[in-house]
């Protein structure tokens, strides 16, 4: 029994030392307070009500400015959040929207409605903590109408074939 207690104490000590050590390895924060020249608002109107919804439900992962919660200061949570933010930005970044080719802009703005309709966005792991990110039906309708409006503007502005992903050889 004594040997088991010593082994358990050693394991706990190793875990504690590891936990303390990983606190010194932090990912770079996704905070860029300067103006975003490729922001979606540079090409398309983002009404105040839409921007408020995007701020609470989307921009922490889909922009260049994440609002970090207090628990981001604890590892491995910071790594987990960093991974989510990187994935979100890679998929769709509102601050880089105008740098996308027209077909990708069209695809991503079309995906907004699909993701909301399916209930895939915002992620449940995000809304579990951020209750203000849970979209009401009215908010869903607002975001969907806004994204549909952008699609219509793009359809009027660009030739149809430029709104489709180019075929790869």
Backbone as JSON Lines, residues from 0, in Angstrom:
{"i":0,"aa":"X","n":[0.83,-1.19,0.0],"ca":[0.0,0.0,0.0],"c":[0.87,1.26,0.0]}
{"i":1,"aa":"X","n":[1.94,1.24,0.76],"ca":[2.85,2.37,0.85],"c":[3.49,2.65,-0.51]}
{"i":2,"aa":"X","n":[3.84,1.6,-1.2],"ca":[4.46,1.76,-2.52],"c":[3.46,2.38,-3.51]}
{"i":3,"aa":"X","n":[2.21,2.01,-3.43],"ca":[1.17,2.57,-4.29],"c":[0.97,4.05,-3.99]}
{"i":4,"aa":"X","n":[0.98,4.42,-2.72],"ca":[0.85,5.82,-2.33],"c":[2.01,6.65,-2.87]}
{"i":5,"aa":"X","n":[3.22,6.14,-2.77],"ca":[4.4,6.84,-3.29],"c":[4.31,7.01,-4.81]}
{"i":6,"aa":"X","n":[3.86,5.96,-5.48],"ca":[3.74,6.01,-6.93],"c":[2.7,7.06,-7.33]}
{"i":7,"aa":"X","n":[1.58,7.1,-6.63],"ca":[0.53,8.08,-6.89],"c":[1.04,9.5,-6.65]}
{"i":8,"aa":"X","n":[1.8,9.7,-5.57],"ca":[2.37,11.02,-5.29],"c":[3.34,11.45,-6.39]}
{"i":9,"aa":"X","n":[4.15,10.52,-6.88],"ca":[5.09,10.83,-7.97],"c":[4.35,11.23,-9.24]}
{"i":10,"aa":"X","n":[3.31,10.49,-9.55],"ca":[2.53,10.8,-10.75],"c":[1.9,12.18,-10.62]}
{"i":11,"aa":"X","n":[1.32,12.47,-9.47],"ca":[0.71,13.79,-9.24],"c":[1.75,14.9,-9.3]}
{"i":12,"aa":"X","n":[2.93,14.66,-8.76],"ca":[4.0,15.65,-8.81],"c":[4.44,15.9,-10.25]}
{"i":13,"aa":"X","n":[4.57,14.85,-11.02],"ca":[4.95,14.99,-12.43],"c":[3.88,15.77,-13.19]}
{"i":14,"aa":"X","n":[2.62,15.44,-12.93],"ca":[1.53,16.17,-13.58],"c":[1.52,17.64,-13.19]}
{"i":15,"aa":"X","n":[1.76,17.94,-11.93],"ca":[1.8,19.32,-11.46],"c":[2.95,20.08,-12.12]}
{"i":16,"aa":"X","n":[4.12,19.47,-12.16],"ca":[5.29,20.12,-12.8],"c":[5.01,20.36,-14.28]}
{"i":17,"aa":"X","n":[4.42,19.37,-14.94],"ca":[4.08,19.52,-16.36],"c":[3.08,20.65,-16.55]}
{"i":18,"aa":"X","n":[2.05,20.69,-15.73],"ca":[1.04,21.75,-15.82],"c":[1.67,23.13,-15.64]}
{"i":19,"aa":"X","n":[2.57,23.25,-14.69],"ca":[3.25,24.54,-14.45],"c":[4.15,24.88,-15.64]}
{"i":20,"aa":"X","n":[4.87,23.89,-16.16],"ca":[5.8,24.14,-17.27],"c":[5.07,24.6,-18.53]}
{"i":21,"aa":"X","n":[3.92,24.02,-18.83],"ca":[3.24,24.39,-20.07],"c":[2.65,25.79,-20.02]}
{"i":22,"aa":"X","n":[2.56,26.37,-18.83],"ca":[2.04,27.74,-18.72],"c":[2.95,28.76,-19.4]}
{"i":23,"aa":"X","n":[4.2,28.39,-19.63],"ca":[5.16,29.31,-20.24],"c":[5.14,29.26,-21.77]}
{"i":24,"aa":"X","n":[4.36,28.35,-22.34],"ca":[4.29,28.21,-23.8],"c":[2.89,28.62,-24.27]}
{"i":25,"aa":"X","n":[2.84,29.84,-24.79],"ca":[1.55,30.4,-25.17],"c":[1.5,30.7,-26.67]}
{"i":26,"aa":"X","n":[0.35,30.46,-27.28],"ca":[0.21,30.83,-28.7],"c":[0.09,32.35,-28.84]}
{"i":27,"aa":"X","n":[0.43,32.83,-30.03],"ca":[0.28,34.26,-30.31],"c":[-1.21,34.6,-30.34]}
{"i":28,"aa":"X","n":[-1.57,35.72,-29.76],"ca":[-2.97,36.12,-29.72],"c":[-3.41,36.7,-31.05]}
{"i":29,"aa":"X","n":[-4.65,36.5,-31.36],"ca":[-5.28,36.99,-32.58],"c":[-5.9,38.36,-32.31]}
{"i":30,"aa":"X","n":[-5.03,39.35,-32.11],"ca":[-5.49,40.71,-31.84],"c":[-4.73,41.66,-32.76]}
{"i":31,"aa":"X","n":[-5.46,42.29,-33.68],"ca":[-4.88,43.23,-34.63],"c":[-5.76,44.48,-34.65]}
{"i":32,"aa":"X","n":[-5.51,45.41,-33.74],"ca":[-6.41,46.56,-33.58],"c":[-6.37,47.58,-34.71]}
{"i":33,"aa":"X","n":[-5.42,47.46,-35.64],"ca":[-5.36,48.43,-36.74],"c":[-6.51,48.17,-37.72]}
{"i":34,"aa":"X","n":[-6.77,49.16,-38.55],"ca":[-7.84,49.04,-39.55],"c":[-7.58,47.82,-40.43]}
{"i":35,"aa":"X","n":[-8.64,47.17,-40.82],"ca":[-8.56,45.97,-41.64],"c":[-8.93,46.33,-43.09]}
{"i":36,"aa":"X","n":[-7.94,46.49,-43.96],"ca":[-8.22,46.97,-45.32],"c":[-9.02,45.99,-46.18]}
{"i":37,"aa":"X","n":[-9.05,44.71,-45.82],"ca":[-9.78,43.71,-46.6],"c":[-11.08,43.28,-45.94]}
{"i":38,"aa":"X","n":[-11.56,44.07,-45.0],"ca":[-12.78,43.75,-44.27],"c":[-13.99,43.72,-45.2]}
{"i":39,"aa":"X","n":[-14.93,42.85,-44.91],"ca":[-16.15,42.72,-45.71],"c":[-16.88,44.05,-45.85]}
{"i":40,"aa":"X","n":[-16.78,44.89,-44.83],"ca":[-17.48,46.19,-44.84],"c":[-16.9,47.16,-45.86]}
{"i":41,"aa":"X","n":[-15.74,46.85,-46.42],"ca":[-15.14,47.72,-47.45],"c":[-15.87,47.58,-48.79]}
{"i":42,"aa":"X","n":[-16.54,46.43,-49.0],"ca":[-17.29,46.21,-50.24],"c":[-18.79,46.17,-50.04]}
{"i":43,"aa":"X","n":[-19.22,45.7,-48.87],"ca":[-20.65,45.48,-48.64],"c":[-21.07,46.12,-47.32]}
{"i":44,"aa":"X","n":[-22.27,46.66,-47.32],"ca":[-22.8,47.29,-46.11],"c":[-22.99,46.24,-45.02]}
{"i":45,"aa":"X","n":[-22.57,46.61,-43.82],"ca":[-22.78,45.76,-42.64],"c":[-23.56,46.62,-41.65]}
{"i":46,"aa":"X","n":[-24.89,46.5,-41.68],"ca":[-25.7,47.31,-40.77],"c":[-25.34,47.06,-39.31]}
{"i":47,"aa":"X","n":[-25.65,48.01,-38.47],"ca":[-25.29,47.93,-37.05],"c":[-25.85,46.67,-36.39]}
{"i":48,"aa":"X","n":[-27.1,46.3,-36.7],"ca":[-27.67,45.11,-36.08],"c":[-26.93,43.84,-36.52]}
{"i":49,"aa":"X","n":[-26.53,43.79,-37.78],"ca":[-25.76,42.64,-38.28],"c":[-24.38,42.61,-37.62]}
{"i":50,"aa":"X","n":[-23.74,43.78,-37.53],"ca":[-22.42,43.84,-36.91],"c":[-22.47,43.38,-35.45]}
{"i":51,"aa":"X","n":[-23.51,43.75,-34.74],"ca":[-23.67,43.32,-33.34],"c":[-23.78,41.8,-33.25]}
{"i":52,"aa":"X","n":[-24.57,41.22,-34.13],"ca":[-24.71,39.76,-34.15],"c":[-23.37,39.1,-34.48]}
{"i":53,"aa":"X","n":[-22.71,39.63,-35.5],"ca":[-21.4,39.08,-35.9],"c":[-20.4,39.19,-34.75]}
{"i":54,"aa":"X","n":[-20.43,40.29,-34.03],"ca":[-19.5,40.5,-32.92],"c":[-19.72,39.46,-31.83]}
{"i":55,"aa":"X","n":[-20.94,39.16,-31.51],"ca":[-21.22,38.22,-30.42],"c":[-21.12,36.76,-30.83]}
{"i":56,"aa":"X","n":[-21.43,36.45,-32.09],"ca":[-21.54,35.05,-32.48],"c":[-20.5,34.56,-33.48]}
{"i":57,"aa":"X","n":[-19.77,35.47,-34.13],"ca":[-18.91,35.04,-35.23],"c":[-17.46,35.53,-35.17]}
{"i":58,"aa":"X","n":[-17.28,36.79,-34.81],"ca":[-15.98,37.42,-35.01],"c":[-14.85,36.91,-34.11]}
{"i":59,"aa":"X","n":[-15.18,36.26,-33.0],"ca":[-14.08,35.74,-32.17],"c":[-13.26,34.7,-32.93]}
{"i":60,"aa":"X","n":[-13.91,33.96,-33.81],"ca":[-13.2,32.93,-34.58],"c":[-13.05,33.27,-36.06]}
{"i":61,"aa":"X","n":[-13.86,34.18,-36.56],"ca":[-13.86,34.47,-38.0],"c":[-13.45,35.91,-38.29]}
{"i":62,"aa":"X","n":[-12.47,36.4,-37.55],"ca":[-11.92,37.74,-37.81],"c":[-10.48,37.77,-37.29]}
{"i":63,"aa":"X","n":[-9.85,38.91,-37.44],"ca":[-8.48,39.09,-36.95],"c":[-8.44,39.68,-35.54]}
{"i":64,"aa":"X","n":[-9.59,39.72,-34.88],"ca":[-9.65,40.29,-33.53],"c":[-10.53,39.42,-32.63]}
{"i":65,"aa":"X","n":[-9.88,38.62,-31.85],"ca":[-10.59,37.75,-30.92],"c":[-10.68,38.42,-29.55]}
{"i":66,"aa":"X","n":[-11.86,38.33,-28.95],"ca":[-12.02,38.78,-27.56],"c":[-11.73,37.56,-26.69]}
{"i":67,"aa":"X","n":[-10.66,37.62,-25.95],"ca":[-10.23,36.46,-25.17],"c":[-10.85,36.48,-23.77]}
{"i":68,"aa":"X","n":[-11.39,35.34,-23.34],"ca":[-11.92,35.22,-21.99],"c":[-10.79,35.03,-20.98]}
{"i":69,"aa":"X","n":[-11.08,35.19,-19.72],"ca":[-10.07,35.07,-18.66],"c":[-9.41,33.7,-18.68]}
{"i":70,"aa":"X","n":[-10.16,32.66,-18.99],"ca":[-9.61,31.3,-18.92],"c":[-8.64,30.99,-20.05]}
{"i":71,"aa":"X","n":[-8.48,31.94,-20.98],"ca":[-7.48,31.77,-22.03],"c":[-6.05,31.89,-21.48]}
{"i":72,"aa":"X","n":[-5.92,32.34,-20.26],"ca":[-4.6,32.49,-19.65],"c":[-4.07,31.16,-19.08]}
{"i":73,"aa":"X","n":[-4.89,30.12,-19.15],"ca":[-4.52,28.82,-18.59],"c":[-4.3,27.82,-19.73]}
{"i":74,"aa":"X","n":[-3.13,27.18,-19.7],"ca":[-2.86,26.12,-20.67],"c":[-3.41,24.82,-20.11]}
{"i":75,"aa":"X","n":[-3.9,23.96,-20.9],"ca":[-3.92,23.89,-22.36],"c":[-5.11,24.58,-23.0]}
{"i":76,"aa":"X","n":[-5.92,25.31,-22.25],"ca":[-7.1,25.98,-22.81],"c":[-6.7,26.94,-23.93]}
{"i":77,"aa":"X","n":[-5.63,27.7,-23.75],"ca":[-5.21,28.66,-24.77],"c":[-4.89,27.95,-26.09]}
{"i":78,"aa":"X","n":[-4.29,26.78,-26.01],"ca":[-3.99,26.02,-27.23],"c":[-5.28,25.57,-27.92]}
{"i":79,"aa":"X","n":[-6.23,25.12,-27.12],"ca":[-7.53,24.68,-27.65],"c":[-8.22,25.85,-28.36]}
{"i":80,"aa":"X","n":[-8.27,27.01,-27.71],"ca":[-8.91,28.19,-28.3],"c":[-8.16,28.65,-29.55]}
{"i":81,"aa":"X","n":[-6.84,28.63,-29.48],"ca":[-6.04,29.04,-30.62],"c":[-6.33,28.15,-31.83]}
{"i":82,"aa":"X","n":[-6.48,26.88,-31.59],"ca":[-6.79,25.94,-32.67],"c":[-8.15,26.28,-33.3]}
{"i":83,"aa":"X","n":[-9.14,26.56,-32.47],"ca":[-10.47,26.93,-32.98],"c":[-10.4,28.23,-33.8]}
{"i":84,"aa":"X","n":[-9.68,29.21,-33.3],"ca":[-9.58,30.49,-34.0],"c":[-8.87,30.3,-35.34]}
{"i":85,"aa":"X","n":[-7.78,29.55,-35.34],"ca":[-7.06,29.3,-36.6],"c":[-7.95,28.59,-37.62]}
{"i":86,"aa":"X","n":[-8.66,27.58,-37.17],"ca":[-9.58,26.86,-38.07],"c":[-10.67,27.78,-38.59]}
{"i":87,"aa":"X","n":[-11.23,28.6,-37.7],"ca":[-12.28,29.52,-38.1],"c":[-11.8,30.54,-39.12]}
{"i":88,"aa":"X","n":[-10.64,31.11,-38.88],"ca":[-10.09,32.1,-39.81],"c":[-9.71,31.46,-41.15]}
{"i":89,"aa":"X","n":[-9.21,30.25,-41.11],"ca":[-8.84,29.54,-42.34],"c":[-10.09,29.29,-43.19]}
{"i":90,"aa":"X","n":[-11.17,28.98,-42.54],"ca":[-12.42,28.69,-43.25],"c":[-13.06,29.97,-43.81]}
{"i":91,"aa":"X","n":[-13.15,31.0,-42.96],"ca":[-13.85,32.23,-43.35],"c":[-13.41,33.35,-42.42]}
{"i":92,"aa":"X","n":[-12.8,34.38,-42.99],"ca":[-12.32,35.5,-42.19],"c":[-12.99,36.78,-42.69]}
{"i":93,"aa":"X","n":[-13.85,37.35,-41.87],"ca":[-14.57,38.57,-42.24],"c":[-13.61,39.73,-42.51]}
{"i":94,"aa":"X","n":[-12.46,39.75,-41.86],"ca":[-11.5,40.83,-42.06],"c":[-10.63,40.63,-43.3]}
{"i":95,"aa":"X","n":[-10.69,39.48,-43.91],"ca":[-9.9,39.2,-45.12],"c":[-10.8,38.96,-46.33]}
{"i":96,"aa":"X","n":[-12.08,39.19,-46.17],"ca":[-13.08,38.83,-47.18],"c":[-12.76,39.4,-48.56]}
{"i":97,"aa":"X","n":[-12.4,40.67,-48.65],"ca":[-12.18,41.29,-49.97],"c":[-10.9,40.81,-50.64]}
{"i":98,"aa":"X","n":[-10.05,40.13,-49.91],"ca":[-8.84,39.57,-50.53],"c":[-9.13,38.23,-51.22]}
{"i":99,"aa":"X","n":[-10.29,37.66,-50.98],"ca":[-10.68,36.4,-51.63],"c":[-11.08,36.68,-53.07]}
{"i":100,"aa":"X","n":[-10.83,35.72,-53.97],"ca":[-11.38,35.89,-55.33],"c":[-12.92,35.87,-55.25]}
{"i":101,"aa":"X","n":[-13.56,36.4,-56.28],"ca":[-15.02,36.54,-56.27],"c":[-15.72,35.21,-56.02]}
{"i":102,"aa":"X","n":[-15.25,34.13,-56.61],"ca":[-15.91,32.83,-56.43],"c":[-15.86,32.39,-54.97]}
{"i":103,"aa":"X","n":[-14.73,32.67,-54.29],"ca":[-14.62,32.27,-52.88],"c":[-15.48,33.17,-52.0]}
{"i":104,"aa":"X","n":[-15.53,34.45,-52.29],"ca":[-16.43,35.35,-51.56],"c":[-17.86,34.84,-51.66]}
{"i":105,"aa":"X","n":[-18.26,34.5,-52.87],"ca":[-19.62,34.03,-53.12],"c":[-19.88,32.72,-52.37]}
{"i":106,"aa":"X","n":[-18.93,31.81,-52.43],"ca":[-19.06,30.53,-51.74],"c":[-19.17,30.73,-50.24]}
{"i":107,"aa":"X","n":[-18.33,31.58,-49.67],"ca":[-18.32,31.78,-48.22],"c":[-19.57,32.51,-47.74]}
{"i":108,"aa":"X","n":[-20.03,33.48,-48.49],"ca":[-21.23,34.19,-48.06],"c":[-22.46,33.29,-48.22]}
{"i":109,"aa":"X","n":[-22.43,32.38,-49.2],"ca":[-23.51,31.39,-49.35],"c":[-23.5,30.41,-48.18]}
{"i":110,"aa":"X","n":[-22.3,30.09,-47.73],"ca":[-22.15,29.12,-46.64],"c":[-22.7,29.66,-45.31]}
{"i":111,"aa":"X","n":[-22.71,30.96,-45.15],"ca":[-23.23,31.56,-43.91],"c":[-24.65,31.06,-43.65]}
{"i":112,"aa":"X","n":[-25.5,31.16,-44.64],"ca":[-26.9,30.72,-44.49],"c":[-26.97,29.22,-44.23]}
{"i":113,"aa":"X","n":[-26.21,28.44,-44.99],"ca":[-26.22,26.98,-44.83],"c":[-25.81,26.58,-43.42]}
{"i":114,"aa":"X","n":[-24.74,27.19,-42.91],"ca":[-24.22,26.85,-41.59],"c":[-25.23,27.2,-40.49]}
{"i":115,"aa":"X","n":[-25.87,28.33,-40.64],"ca":[-26.87,28.75,-39.65],"c":[-28.1,27.85,-39.72]}
{"i":116,"aa":"X","n":[-28.57,27.57,-40.97],"ca":[-29.74,26.7,-41.14],"c":[-29.52,25.33,-40.53]}
{"i":117,"aa":"X","n":[-28.32,24.77,-40.71],"ca":[-28.02,23.44,-40.16],"c":[-27.75,23.47,-38.67]}
{"i":118,"aa":"X","n":[-27.57,24.67,-38.1],"ca":[-27.25,24.78,-36.68],"c":[-25.79,24.49,-36.38]}
{"i":119,"aa":"X","n":[-24.95,24.52,-37.42],"ca":[-23.52,24.25,-37.24],"c":[-22.75,25.45,-36.72]}
{"i":120,"aa":"X","n":[-23.31,26.63,-36.89],"ca":[-22.65,27.85,-36.42],"c":[-23.66,28.69,-35.67]}
{"i":121,"aa":"X","n":[-23.2,29.34,-34.62],"ca":[-21.91,29.16,-33.96],"c":[-21.8,27.77,-33.33]}
{"i":122,"aa":"X","n":[-20.56,27.35,-33.15],"ca":[-20.3,26.03,-32.58],"c":[-20.92,25.89,-31.2]}
{"i":123,"aa":"X","n":[-21.41,24.71,-30.91],"ca":[-22.0,24.48,-29.58],"c":[-20.95,24.61,-28.49]}
{"i":124,"aa":"X","n":[-19.69,24.27,-28.8],"ca":[-18.62,24.43,-27.8],"c":[-18.4,25.9,-27.48]}
{"i":125,"aa":"X","n":[-18.74,26.79,-28.4],"ca":[-18.61,28.23,-28.18],"c":[-19.83,28.76,-27.42]}
{"i":126,"aa":"X","n":[-21.01,28.35,-27.84],"ca":[-22.23,28.86,-27.2],"c":[-22.44,28.29,-25.79]}
{"i":127,"aa":"X","n":[-21.77,27.22,-25.49],"ca":[-21.86,26.64,-24.15],"c":[-21.37,27.65,-23.11]}
{"i":128,"aa":"X","n":[-20.32,28.39,-23.45],"ca":[-19.76,29.4,-22.56],"c":[-20.33,30.79,-22.89]}
{"i":129,"aa":"X","n":[-20.46,31.1,-24.17],"ca":[-20.9,32.42,-24.63],"c":[-22.39,32.37,-24.95]}
{"i":130,"aa":"X","n":[-23.2,32.5,-23.95],"ca":[-24.65,32.4,-24.12],"c":[-25.2,33.5,-25.03]}
{"i":131,"aa":"X","n":[-24.51,34.66,-25.09],"ca":[-24.97,35.74,-25.96],"c":[-24.74,35.43,-27.43]}
{"i":132,"aa":"X","n":[-24.06,34.34,-27.73],"ca":[-23.82,33.93,-29.12],"c":[-24.91,32.99,-29.64]}
{"i":133,"aa":"X","n":[-25.8,32.55,-28.77],"ca":[-26.9,31.7,-29.21],"c":[-27.86,32.58,-29.99]}
{"i":134,"aa":"X","n":[-28.04,32.25,-31.26],"ca":[-28.85,33.1,-32.14],"c":[-30.34,32.82,-31.99]}
{"i":135,"aa":"X","n":[-31.09,33.9,-31.85],"ca":[-32.54,33.79,-31.85],"c":[-33.0,33.6,-33.3]}
{"i":136,"aa":"X","n":[-34.24,33.23,-33.49],"ca":[-34.76,33.1,-34.86],"c":[-34.67,34.44,-35.6]}
{"i":137,"aa":"X","n":[-34.95,35.52,-34.91],"ca":[-34.89,36.85,-35.53],"c":[-33.45,37.18,-35.95]}
{"i":138,"aa":"X","n":[-32.47,36.85,-35.11],"ca":[-31.07,37.1,-35.46],"c":[-30.64,36.23,-36.64]}
{"i":139,"aa":"X","n":[-31.09,34.97,-36.65],"ca":[-30.78,34.08,-37.79],"c":[-31.35,34.68,-39.07]}
{"i":140,"aa":"X","n":[-32.58,35.14,-39.01],"ca":[-33.22,35.74,-40.18],"c":[-32.47,36.99,-40.64]}
{"i":141,"aa":"X","n":[-32.01,37.79,-39.69],"ca":[-31.26,39.01,-40.02],"c":[-29.96,38.68,-40.74]}
{"i":142,"aa":"X","n":[-29.21,37.73,-40.21],"ca":[-27.93,37.34,-40.83],"c":[-28.17,36.69,-42.19]}
{"i":143,"aa":"X","n":[-29.18,35.84,-42.27],"ca":[-29.48,35.18,-43.54],"c":[-29.9,36.18,-44.61]}
{"i":144,"aa":"X","n":[-30.73,37.15,-44.25],"ca":[-31.17,38.18,-45.21],"c":[-29.97,39.02,-45.65]}
{"i":145,"aa":"X","n":[-29.1,39.35,-44.73],"ca":[-27.9,40.13,-45.05],"c":[-27.01,39.36,-46.02]}
{"i":146,"aa":"X","n":[-26.76,38.1,-45.74],"ca":[-25.88,37.3,-46.62],"c":[-26.54,37.09,-47.99]}
{"i":147,"aa":"X","n":[-27.85,36.9,-48.02],"ca":[-28.55,36.76,-49.3],"c":[-28.47,38.06,-50.1]}
{"i":148,"aa":"X","n":[-28.54,39.2,-49.42],"ca":[-28.41,40.49,-50.08],"c":[-27.04,40.65,-50.73]}
{"i":149,"aa":"X","n":[-26.0,40.21,-50.02],"ca":[-24.65,40.27,-50.59],"c":[-24.54,39.36,-51.81]}
{"i":150,"aa":"X","n":[-25.12,38.17,-51.72],"ca":[-25.11,37.25,-52.87],"c":[-25.76,37.91,-54.09]}
{"i":151,"aa":"X","n":[-26.89,38.56,-53.88],"ca":[-27.59,39.21,-55.0],"c":[-26.74,40.34,-55.59]}
{"i":152,"aa":"X","n":[-26.07,41.1,-54.72],"ca":[-25.19,42.16,-55.21],"c":[-24.06,41.58,-56.04]}
{"i":153,"aa":"X","n":[-23.52,40.47,-55.59],"ca":[-22.42,39.82,-56.33],"c":[-22.92,39.28,-57.67]}
{"i":154,"aa":"X","n":[-24.11,38.69,-57.67],"ca":[-24.68,38.16,-58.91],"c":[-24.92,39.26,-59.93]}
{"i":155,"aa":"X","n":[-25.26,40.46,-59.46],"ca":[-25.48,41.59,-60.35],"c":[-24.15,42.2,-60.83]}
{"i":156,"aa":"X","n":[-23.13,42.08,-60.03],"ca":[-21.85,42.73,-60.31],"c":[-20.92,41.87,-61.16]}
{"i":157,"aa":"X","n":[-20.91,40.57,-60.94],"ca":[-19.94,39.68,-61.58],"c":[-20.61,38.74,-62.58]}
{"i":158,"aa":"X","n":[-19.88,38.34,-63.63],"ca":[-20.4,37.3,-64.52],"c":[-20.58,36.0,-63.73]}
{"i":159,"aa":"X","n":[-21.6,35.22,-64.09],"ca":[-21.93,34.0,-63.35],"c":[-20.75,33.04,-63.24]}
{"i":160,"aa":"X","n":[-19.97,32.89,-64.31],"ca":[-18.86,31.93,-64.26],"c":[-17.75,32.35,-63.29]}
{"i":161,"aa":"X","n":[-17.67,33.65,-62.97],"ca":[-16.65,34.1,-62.02],"c":[-17.06,33.82,-60.57]}
{"i":162,"aa":"X","n":[-18.33,33.41,-60.36],"ca":[-18.82,33.11,-59.02],"c":[-18.76,31.61,-58.72]}
{"i":163,"aa":"X","n":[-18.15,30.87,-59.62],"ca":[-17.99,29.43,-59.43],"c":[-16.51,29.12,-59.33]}
{"i":164,"aa":"X","n":[-16.19,28.18,-58.44],"ca":[-14.79,27.78,-58.26],"c":[-14.24,27.26,-59.59]}
{"i":165,"aa":"X","n":[-13.07,27.75,-59.98],"ca":[-12.49,27.28,-61.25],"c":[-12.18,25.78,-61.18]}
{"i":166,"aa":"X","n":[-12.39,25.12,-62.3],"ca":[-12.08,23.7,-62.39],"c":[-10.56,23.52,-62.39]}
{"i":167,"aa":"X","n":[-10.11,22.53,-61.68],"ca":[-8.67,22.22,-61.64],"c":[-8.38,21.07,-62.6]}
{"i":168,"aa":"X","n":[-7.28,21.21,-63.28],"ca":[-6.89,20.14,-64.24],"c":[-6.27,18.96,-63.56]}
